[in-house]
């Protein structure tokens, strides 16, 4: 079976084999030794992941712009590339050419560190997310927990950058981000616990495999709602984009960032949106699997798992965009109230439901989704 | 901590500065700073022919130009003892009401944008464009119209205008339902707007706050009813009011006002269909008919033997009650012109209705005031 690691291993071996032909005798033996091949394979593996995640992120921005345009009765980006596909690359290039300016009173270390760390932690999650069978960085028993831990680093760096910027809007935005994190992290983790109880594992691959009979979205609908809402807050999208509420805080915590640093924040935001959508697909929508009644033509072509996985991810992100297009922004105190007084009890309830599902099996009435194919 | 919201800030919708003293997220004190857009319109007016001042009126409030033209010509006609033809009065009322719809739509778009609603912003702008197309068809302009004249209006409505206008009004009436669905049906909208920026009627009157802000507090004060000008006393409409005195109340008042404006416009269109006639008074002073006569110091010396007079007018402008005072000393130019801007008063009352709420409440509250800095600073 083709996996991401086998692909990079083959590439690495081929490259080093070609290199060994040119190199003198003592070196060519070293170049083809298994340690070097594996090392280069790991590098190629990382490069592929990086390229894929960045490409998908930029596509995601395009997808959002087009969808948002349609919701707003307009067409979105149209001019650069086919249907505006290259518009975001052009925007990125423009930002790349811009000067990065640090305000005189801003703290240099925090100011430079924050966007970098924000970006890096967002990229890091892709190393543990499985895209299809075998298409992941490695099979750890606690992938899900690791992903969520890295995911929730972000508000720390947001707060750091906001404080270092020495700007009042940034500071208020950073404070809001910290307050917001407390409100949504707890319900998200509780909702995840419900999934873990039913799946019996913290490993994302196992969680997907456990959904062969029914997608967890069916028995754990409540947890799905809580998780979606929490993810919206985690991504800081409307209606929960209070930290960068542009109406009162200009641009919130990234007011002082311009040029490529702003692009870093922007990209990392969409990386996190991509991760959020992927997590929803993995935990509740059966990952890369499809129901068994789907004709096999649709599931047997090469890399079908990845294709369907991406389709699901983009659909989930489309739901987030839909929400953004139709809801106003709520206030910090209302978000805290929502998090603690609505979402936490609902998440606890979903845990109770999850234990019932485990104890009694999924009730037949919920088997509305026929068994999944592997 | 004092935070400057403005003069370059997404909340302000124009050039003004709101200084806010906050403790945490709670607003303790506010201090509006105005005057960034002061162009000295009142002083410039003393140097211009009456019809040339109409150009300035478009710039006074750039989202309600026709309403301000209406205001000025009413005062100028009183000062110059000119009676406009009846048909022109109906056209003016029609133009003012269409302008009210366009202005309120601009407000709607900006207000929902402040709440974070992105789609209705574009819906509002899209539908406002239809009204602007109507303006273009009979005034030639979309923002600065220069349409009304002392003694009437510049030109009659073009052929087929009334039919087109009715079609647009029918379309708009349906859109208002859609707007309400997008806002009033949303729980988050109510959580963000109910009980915010409360300004009870007695205090509103004490501050001099007028327009939708006053009517949202239960008052029935509307100059079109209380002190009818042009032909408003011949038209059927209701005064839009609400009782909550908060942001939601102002929203409801403005939405209802747009519906009533559609009603008034339809009556005007019916009348205009049946009563053709002149739209500019026949016996105008010659110099008034030549608005592009050279303006220079020598024209000060050319005092005409024309009766002097004072003119005062008040109209219900989309933002509130606007007033104009014109002193005619018998010359080509008015001796003194003074305007009363409703927005200036409404913004200054922020000291009363903002403290106690949160930073996140500033955009919806100030959005519900409908600030137009052009007329505020003049």
Interface residues (C-beta under 8 A of the other chain):
Chain A: X68 X71 X72 X73 X74 X168 X169 X172 X238 X239 X241 X242 X245 X246 X247 X248 X249 X250 X324 X325 X326 X327 X328 X329 X330 X331 X332 X333 X334
Chain B: X1 X3 X5 X9 X10 X11 X25 X112 X113 X114 X115 X116 X117 X118 X119 X121 X122 X123 X126 X182 X186 X188 X189 X191 X192 X358 X359 X360 X361 X362 X363
